[in-house]
Every structure is written in structure tokens, then in C-alpha cells.
């Protein structure tokens, strides 16, 4: 059997890759228009809220105070077009951060604590799903994956009321208004 020429051999090797690039749906076109603009604004409001969080101190157990803080959050988002005329777009926002906690016998001592990686309580990933009805974004559901060193990972669904909470523990700006 004769050996194929170098160009023929190259074509045989590259042809499957070229075909994959040409398949419809392999690369999504960028979403543009009001849906993307509104979702970008929602992501920006959420990101600003998360960046402004400050550690807070609350009474803990018996005769102790707890300081809790969050690392700067990484926020990722995506919008995809659907085949539905009722819900032409869906969006997803993923927020990753760390939660740190330390305790002290007095409120003043807790306020004075500088949270460090040694105080790490958990790594958290919040996933929020939204739909766009042609006019506005609507929050559909959410979940939180919590990874605590030395324990099993835990995934819990999030209720709208929990996500809508204000303050450093809530995600109210991450909900469409």
C-alpha cells in the first residue's frame, strides 16, 4: 500500500476538526440587545454589592462574639438564547467566595480580629438561574454548594426570600427589580 503524501495525511488528520468547527451549535453566537444589556446591569449590581461587603460581629454562643467575613467574590455570568418564544433567553450567574469566622470573648475583641485564611470556614459557590420573558429578567432558582474542609460538600436549594436578604449575608442586588 503506498504511503499518502504529506498534504493528504494532513487533510485526513485535520478534516474531523474542521468539520467540528462547522457544525451548528458548536459555537454560540453572542447574545446582544436588551436582554444582554439588562443582564449585564444585574451582574454589575451584584458584583458591586459583593465587593462592598464588610466583616460583621454578632453575639455568638454563651459569652462569646463571632466575627464573620467574606473574601472578594468571583462572579461569572452567561446568557443563552433559547428556542422558546415565551422565554427567549436564560441567564446564569455563579458567585464564588470564601467565608471566614472567628470568635472572641467580648464584642471589642471580636471587632479587633483580622480575619485571615486560617479562619476559613468554607468555600461557597452560589448558582442563580434567570429567565427573560422579552421584557425583563426573572429569578427562577438558586443553590449553594458549600465546601468545608474535613467535611462532605453540601448543596442546598436557595429560596427567593433567602437570596433577597439585605446586608452582607444576602444577595438582594443579584435579583432583578
C-alpha positions in Angstrom: 0.0 0.0 0.0 1.5 3.4 -1.0 2.2 6.0 1.7 -0.1 9.1 1.3 1.5 12.4 0.6 2.1 14.9 3.4 -0.8 17.2 2.3 -3.2 14.2 2.1 -2.1 12.9 5.5 -2.6 16.4 7.0 -6.0 16.6 5.5 -7.0 13.3 6.9 -5.9 14.4 10.4 -7.4 17.9 10.3 -10.7 17.1 8.5 -12.5 15.9 11.6 -11.5 19.0 13.5 -12.6 21.3 10.6 -15.9 19.5 10.4 -16.5 20.1 14.2 -16.0 23.8 13.8 -18.6 23.9 11.0 -21.3 22.1 13.0 -24.2 24.3 14.0 -24.4 24.9 17.7 -20.7 24.2 18.4 -20.1 27.9 19.0 -22.8 30.0 20.3 -23.3 33.5 18.8 -23.0 36.3 21.3 -26.3 37.5 22.7 -27.0 41.2 22.0 -29.8 43.6 22.7 -32.0 44.4 25.7 -31.6 41.0 27.3 -27.8 41.2 27.4 -27.8 44.8 28.5 -30.2 44.2 31.3 -28.4 41.1 32.4 -25.0 42.9 32.4 -26.6 45.6 34.6 -27.8 42.9 37.0 -24.4 41.3 37.2 -22.7 44.7 37.7 -25.1 45.5 40.6 -24.5 42.1 42.2 -20.7 42.4 41.8 -20.7 45.9 43.4 -22.7 44.6 46.3 -20.4 41.7 46.9 -17.3 43.9 46.6 -18.7 46.3 49.3 -19.3 43.6 51.9 -17.6 44.2 55.3 -17.0 41.7 58.1 -19.6 41.9 60.8 -19.8 41.0 64.5 -22.7 39.3 66.2 -23.3 37.7 69.6 -22.4 34.0 69.3 -22.9 31.2 71.8 -22.6 31.6 75.5 -20.5 34.6 76.4 -18.8 34.8 73.0 -18.9 37.1 70.0 -18.5 36.0 66.3 -16.8 37.9 63.5 -17.8 36.7 60.0 -16.3 38.0 56.7 -16.3 37.0 53.1 -13.5 37.0 50.5 -13.8 39.1 47.4 -16.3 37.2 45.2 -15.6 36.0 41.7 -18.8 36.5 39.6 -19.3 34.7 36.3 -22.3 35.0 34.1 -23.7 33.8 30.8 -26.8 34.4 28.7 -28.1 31.9 26.2 -30.7 32.2 23.5 -33.5 29.6 23.7 -35.9 28.2 21.1 -38.9 29.4 23.2 -40.9 32.5 22.2 -42.2 32.8 25.8 -38.6 32.7 27.3 -36.3 33.7 24.5 -33.2 33.9 26.9 -32.0 32.2 30.0 -29.2 33.5 32.2 -26.9 32.1 34.8 -24.8 33.8 37.4 -22.2 31.9 39.5 -20.8 33.6 42.6 -17.7 32.0 44.3 -16.4 33.3 47.6 -15.0 32.1 50.9 -16.5 32.5 54.4 -14.2 33.1 57.4 -15.3 33.2 61.0 -13.6 33.8 64.3 -14.8 34.1 67.9 -13.7 36.1 70.9 -15.0 36.6 74.5 -16.0 40.2 74.0 -17.5 42.3 71.3 -14.4 44.6 71.3 -12.1 41.6 71.0 -14.1 40.2 68.1 -14.1 43.6 66.3 -10.3 43.7 66.6 -9.8 40.3 64.9 -8.2 40.5 61.5 -9.7 37.5 59.5 -7.1 35.5 57.7 -7.0 32.3 55.7 -6.5 30.5 59.0 -10.1 31.5 59.9 -11.5 29.9 56.7 -14.9 28.2 57.4 -15.9 27.3 53.9 -15.6 27.8 50.1 -19.0 28.6 48.6 -20.5 28.6 45.1 -23.9 30.2 44.6 -25.6 29.5 41.3 -28.6 31.6 40.3 -30.7 30.9 37.2 -32.8 33.6 35.5 -35.2 33.7 32.5 -36.0 36.6 30.2 -39.6 37.0 29.1 -38.9 39.5 26.4 -39.2 42.5 28.7 -37.4 41.7 32.0 -35.3 39.1 33.8 -37.0 36.9 36.4 -35.1 34.9 39.1 -36.0 31.2 38.7 -34.0 29.4 41.3 -30.7 29.1 43.1 -28.5 26.8 45.0 -25.4 27.0 47.2 -22.6 24.5 47.2 -20.6 24.7 50.4 -17.2 23.0 50.8 -16.0 22.8 54.4 -12.5 21.4 55.0 -12.8 17.9 56.6 -16.5 17.6 55.9 -18.7 16.4 53.0 -19.7 19.0 50.4 -23.3 20.2 50.9 -25.6 21.5 48.2 -28.8 23.3 49.3 -31.5 25.0 47.3 -32.0 28.6 48.0 -35.4 30.2 48.5 -36.1 33.6 47.0 -36.5 35.1 50.5 -33.0 33.9 51.5 -31.4 35.3 48.4 -33.4 38.6 48.8 -32.0 39.2 52.3 -30.2 42.5 52.7 -26.8 43.0 54.3 -23.5 41.1 53.9 -25.2 37.7 54.0 -27.8 38.4 51.4 -27.8 38.7 47.6 -30.7 41.3 47.1 -28.8 43.2 44.4 -28.4 39.9 42.5 -32.2 39.7 42.0 -34.0 41.6 39.2 -36.1 44.5 40.4 
